[in-house]
C-alpha cells in the first residue's frame, strides 16, 4: 500500500512576494531586537526601571518582542494568503 503526498505541490508563483515580505519583517524585528540587546549591553541598569503596572523595562520590552513576533507572523500569513489567492485566481482566469 503506497501513501502519496497529502497535497499537490506545484510551482509557487507567489514565492518572490513571500521571500521579500519575510525578509522585510525579519529585518524590522532584528532592528528592534538589536535595540533590546544594546540596552542590555550599554546601560543594563536602564532595564530595571519600572515602566507600567509595576513591571520593569526588561519585562515590557521582552513581552513586546514576543507579541511583535506573533503580530508579524499573522501579518505575514495574511499577506501571503492574499498573494496566493491572487495568483490562483489569475491562473484560473487564464485557463478559461
C-alpha positions in Angstrom: 0.0 0.0 0.0 1.6 3.2 -1.2 0.9 6.5 0.5 1.3 9.5 -1.8 1.6 13.2 -0.8 -1.4 14.7 1.1 -1.4 17.8 -1.1 -0.4 18.6 -4.7 2.7 20.8 -4.6 3.1 22.8 -7.8 5.3 25.8 -8.6 4.7 28.6 -6.1 4.2 31.7 -8.2 4.0 33.9 -5.1 7.3 32.8 -3.7 9.0 36.1 -4.6 6.4 38.1 -2.6 6.8 35.7 0.3 10.5 36.0 0.3 10.6 39.8 0.2 7.9 40.1 2.8 9.6 37.6 5.1 12.9 39.4 4.8 11.4 42.8 5.4 9.6 41.6 8.6 12.8 39.8 9.7 14.9 42.9 9.3 12.4 45.0 11.2 12.3 42.5 14.0 16.1 42.3 14.1 16.5 46.0 14.4 14.1 46.1 17.3 15.8 43.2 19.0 19.2 44.8 18.5 17.8 47.7 20.5 17.0 45.3 23.3 20.5 43.8 23.2 22.1 47.2 23.0 20.3 48.5 26.1 21.3 45.4 28.0 24.9 45.7 26.9 25.4 49.5 27.2 23.1 50.5 30.0 21.8 47.4 31.8 20.5 49.4 34.8 18.0 51.0 32.4 16.3 47.7 32.1 15.4 47.8 35.8 13.3 51.0 35.5 9.7 50.5 36.4 7.6 51.4 33.4 4.0 50.3 33.8 1.9 48.0 36.1 5.0 47.5 38.3 6.9 45.9 35.5 10.4 47.0 34.5 11.6 47.8 31.0 13.1 44.4 30.6 9.7 42.7 31.0 7.8 45.2 28.9 10.4 45.1 26.1 10.7 41.3 26.3 6.9 40.7 26.2 6.7 43.4 23.5 9.2 41.4 21.4 7.1 38.2 21.8 3.9 40.0 20.9 5.5 41.7 17.9 6.7 38.3 16.6 3.1 36.9 16.8 1.7 40.0 15.1 4.3 39.9 12.4 3.5 36.2 11.9 -0.1 37.0 11.4 0.7 39.8 9.0 2.9 37.5 7.0 0.3 34.8 6.9 -2.4 37.2 5.8 -0.3 38.8 3.2 1.0 35.5 1.7 -2.5 34.0 1.7 -3.8 37.1 -0.2 -0.9 36.8 -2.7 -1.5 33.1 -3.2 -5.3 33.7 -3.8 -4.5 36.5 -6.3 -2.1 34.3 -8.2 -4.5 31.3 -8.1 -7.4 33.4 -9.3 -5.3 34.9 -12.1 -4.3 31.4 -13.2 -7.9 30.2 -13.2 -8.9 33.2 -15.3 -6.1 32.5 -17.8 -7.1 28.8 -18.2 -10.7 29.7 -19.2 
